[in-house]
Amino acid sequence: MVHPKHEGKGIAQYLVRYIEKLAKERHHGAIRLDVFANNLRAVSFYNKLGYEVTGKVIFRKGEFFCCEKLL
């Protein structure tokens, strides 16, 4: 999560790319994450970075998409 006053500066994308780099270096085959289905901005963000929705799960807050990116 990036503080609202720092949004739009590429910080979130930098952080995700950094984590992907670390995961590859450590020989992980994929990254999996959950994103709140109603957070269209976050869903779009992860989609643009190559994460695919592979399933759905219901938590107390509501529906979440299970996303995965193969490395």
Contacts in CASP RR format, 6 or more apart in sequence:
PFRMAT RR
TARGET T0000
AUTHOR 0000-0000-0000
METHOD contacts of the structure
MODEL  1
MVHPKHEGKGIAQYLVRYIEKLAKERHHGAIRLDVFANNLRAVSFYNKLG
YEVTGKVIFRKGEFFCCEKLL
2 11 0 8 1.000
2 12 0 8 1.000
2 15 0 8 1.000
12 45 0 8 1.000
13 45 0 8 1.000
13 49 0 8 1.000
16 46 0 8 1.000
16 49 0 8 1.000
17 49 0 8 1.000
19 31 0 8 1.000
20 31 0 8 1.000
20 69 0 8 1.000
20 71 0 8 1.000
23 29 0 8 1.000
23 31 0 8 1.000
23 71 0 8 1.000
24 71 0 8 1.000
28 71 0 8 1.000
29 70 0 8 1.000
29 71 0 8 1.000
30 68 0 8 1.000
30 69 0 8 1.000
30 70 0 8 1.000
30 71 0 8 1.000
31 51 0 8 1.000
31 68 0 8 1.000
31 69 0 8 1.000
31 71 0 8 1.000
32 54 0 8 1.000
32 66 0 8 1.000
32 67 0 8 1.000
32 68 0 8 1.000
33 46 0 8 1.000
33 51 0 8 1.000
33 66 0 8 1.000
33 67 0 8 1.000
33 68 0 8 1.000
34 57 0 8 1.000
34 64 0 8 1.000
34 65 0 8 1.000
34 66 0 8 1.000
34 67 0 8 1.000
35 42 0 8 1.000
35 43 0 8 1.000
35 46 0 8 1.000
35 64 0 8 1.000
35 65 0 8 1.000
35 67 0 8 1.000
36 42 0 8 1.000
36 61 0 8 1.000
36 62 0 8 1.000
36 63 0 8 1.000
36 64 0 8 1.000
37 43 0 8 1.000
37 56 0 8 1.000
37 62 0 8 1.000
37 63 0 8 1.000
37 64 0 8 1.000
37 65 0 8 1.000
38 62 0 8 1.000
38 63 0 8 1.000
43 65 0 8 1.000
46 67 0 8 1.000
49 69 0 8 1.000
50 69 0 8 1.000
51 67 0 8 1.000
51 68 0 8 1.000
51 69 0 8 1.000
52 67 0 8 1.000
52 68 0 8 1.000
52 69 0 8 1.000
53 65 0 8 1.000
53 66 0 8 1.000
53 67 0 8 1.000
54 66 0 8 1.000
54 67 0 8 1.000
54 68 0 8 1.000
55 65 0 8 1.000
55 66 0 8 1.000
56 63 0 8 1.000
56 64 0 8 1.000
56 65 0 8 1.000
56 66 0 8 1.000
57 63 0 8 1.000
57 64 0 8 1.000
57 66 0 8 1.000
58 64 0 8 1.000
END
